[in-house]
Amino acid sequence: MAMPKLAPVPVANDKLRALGILALNGMFDEMDAVGVLRYAVSDVIPGDLAIVSSFGADSAVLLHMVAQVDPSMPVYFLETGKHFPETLAYVETLKRQFGLLNIHGIHPDPADIKRFDPNGDLWETDPDSCCHIRKTEPLEPITEQYGGWVTGRKRYQTKERGVLPHFELTSDDRIKVNPLAYFTDADVVEYRQKHNLPEHPLYAKGYKSIGCAPCTSVVAEGEDPRAGRWRGLNKKECGIHYDFSGAIANPMKAANRHTLWKDGAFIADPFKAWEEGTNPSEARYVHVPLPVFLAHRAEFLANPHPLGLLVSPGDKIEDVADDLSRFASIAILFPSFTDGRGYSTARLLVERYKYAGEIRALGDVLQDQIPHMRRCGINALVVTHEPTRQALIENRLPEVSVFYQPVGVTEIPLGTRPFLRRVS
Ligand code: SF4
């Protein structure tokens, strides 16, 4: 499935705007789903409408309607690289049986995958970022090419969708058409049976809402059909839908959202803050406070997951000298601009203990401190101070050319004469 090169088209929703979104929704409140879709295609935005389909459990119903109304309507499938093989087979089945003529796969940028998810496990630590690079980012240039989008969302699916209308006007002046907004679970089953539609191969196994394999689980009887998506996480949408006020539900922009600066860019942070009560044997991708590590040392050492260490002022890095190789990342807390103890910790890690992993600064990380932090071996920064973030993005950091306390052998201490300078 190749991605087509389409010329941008003007947004053609004058009619919708003139009618008023409320009036239009009132007119179509009682209309059946195919009628809504037919009107959208013929009158509201003719030739300027496309659909993104997950080819999940309910997708056949809407795609069957699309095939009846306009089989050449562009259908986009977010090929995240994380789908069940059954879903990929289902794409081919529906394409063939319905005669859909215009299906395209949208793939994530390989550079984004390499940079943000080289091990393919970002979904586990930061699903928002995983959805961002696999869905939101690749879809953005495609959405710009159309005046409107058809979605398969339904009111009954989640509390958040409980008032979903047939037509939505988005903040960027595009139209979302939701022909199935009023469909119930029973309506879906009835439509499927009436038209003898092929079922997703996993539906009978208890998967009621199907997305990427790592983030989809079986739903128990009586559960919300989407309860199996991102189970256990406070996440309901993948960020590509629009809310009712017209704004994009989760307009996630990596550069704005991430606070970890590493290798010249703000990137997704696999680590989370330590929470009290976390089981030392099951902790993963957290910076364990040094005293907590010492109190449960045996359990942490037996824990197979990636761990970090949090060093606060007053903690002695010497106490964990033998275990430093256990940590993928060591976070040094700088509680205030004037507290310089973190610099000494960083130098001990690099110079005495030859620690070669990530050393990150967090806390009061400000623009003027960063050159000094780097000199001491800190190679990652957690930055929330907005002017400092901008300075990093624009590569505007102060230069430091004189030193009272030189680091290594290349820095020259202030006030010494050439023949007295250290050479080793
Ligand atoms: S649904 Fe899961 S695997 Fe798929 S893009 Fe989102 S977080 Fe990643």
Residues whose N, C-alpha, C, O or C-beta is under 5 A from the ligand:
A	BS01	SF4	T80 K82 W123 P127 C130 C131 R134 G211 C212 P214 C215
